[in-house]
Amino acid sequence: MTQPVIIPSTQLKVSIPVSNLNLNPKEMTKSKFPPICCAAFHDLRTLYKADKYSIIKRAPKLTSKACWPSHLERQNVGLALKIFHESTAVGLSSFYKENTND
């Protein structure tokens, strides 16, 4: 089974062309793309607080400035890259797998 892809979301809206989607219900189970999940800044902040004092970090690129940016820092590409880094998505995935009872 493929792992879901976690994409941090803000007020940003992403549009996907309908022609690229697999809309046949029989083929949806055979899709080569993993399911997509969304995460809000609240989720990133929860992960950061949990990792703040631990020795081994789930999301090593995540910093307090990336989680709580000021108005000017929201335009900083470096901070945005820390949020959208692959290690942050993997950290969110493992954090919520450990903390949910599914």
C-alpha atoms as one frame of an Amber mdcrd trajectory, in Angstrom:
protein
   0.000   0.000   0.000   1.353   3.428  -0.851   1.980   6.067   1.791  -0.170
   9.219   1.614   1.594  12.407   0.617   1.141  15.165   3.191   1.150  18.662
   1.772   1.150  21.565   4.226  -1.651  23.925   3.287  -2.316  27.558   4.056
  -4.738  29.810   2.229  -3.024  28.639  -0.958  -5.270  26.955  -3.513  -3.888
  24.518  -6.027  -5.701  23.661  -9.221  -5.147  20.383 -11.037  -6.195  20.078
 -14.665  -9.102  17.634 -14.962  -7.457  15.953 -17.940  -4.662  14.726 -15.645
  -7.039  13.086 -13.171  -7.999   9.442 -13.342 -11.795   9.638 -13.087 -12.644
   6.022 -13.904 -13.747   4.396 -10.577 -12.383   0.980 -11.593  -8.969   2.456
 -12.263  -8.837   4.644  -9.129  -7.665   1.714  -7.005  -4.849   1.071  -9.481
  -3.581   4.652  -9.422   0.204   4.983  -9.358  -0.050   8.183  -7.315  -0.343
   8.015  -3.505  -3.336   9.653  -1.801  -2.851  13.316  -0.884  -3.467  14.633
   2.623  -3.368  18.239   3.774  -1.876  19.747   6.900  -2.478  23.186   8.376
  -0.036  25.433  10.228  -1.645  24.187  13.443  -0.339  20.697  12.608   3.150
  22.030  11.879   3.178  23.957  15.151   2.041  20.870  17.065   4.862  18.865
  15.496   7.390  21.606  16.295   6.266  21.774  19.941   6.542  17.997  20.252
  10.039  17.978  18.723  11.292  21.122  20.453  13.110  19.403  23.299  13.619
  15.925  21.847  17.060  14.732  20.828  15.905  13.088  17.611  13.757  15.431
  15.535  11.044  14.208  13.176  11.284  17.425  11.145  14.833  18.794  11.529
  14.295  21.681   9.095  11.292  23.043  11.002  12.090  26.113  13.131  10.097
  28.507  15.290  10.487  31.247  12.664   9.057  28.914  10.025   6.079  28.046
  12.260   5.371  31.559  13.542   6.594  33.976  10.847   6.145  37.734  11.192
   4.443  39.683   8.419   7.749  40.391   6.673   9.097  36.873   7.217   6.095
  35.389   5.390   7.721  36.580   2.162  10.972  34.756   2.945  11.451  31.891
   0.500  13.919  30.125   2.797  11.309  29.802   5.547   8.734  28.541   3.053
  11.188  25.913   1.842  11.588  24.668   5.411   7.840  24.099   5.644   7.572
  22.357   2.263  10.724  20.260   2.784  10.331  16.505   2.360  11.550  15.822
   5.917   8.701  17.958   7.288   6.110  15.912   5.381   7.659  12.645   6.568
   7.814  13.974  10.129   4.142  14.982  10.060   3.192  11.585   8.714   5.093
   9.661  11.385   3.931  12.005  14.163   0.254  11.539  13.349   0.627   7.784
  12.847   2.039   7.540  16.375  -0.606   9.815  17.917  -3.812   8.570  16.285
  -5.732   5.425  17.086  -6.644   4.379  13.525
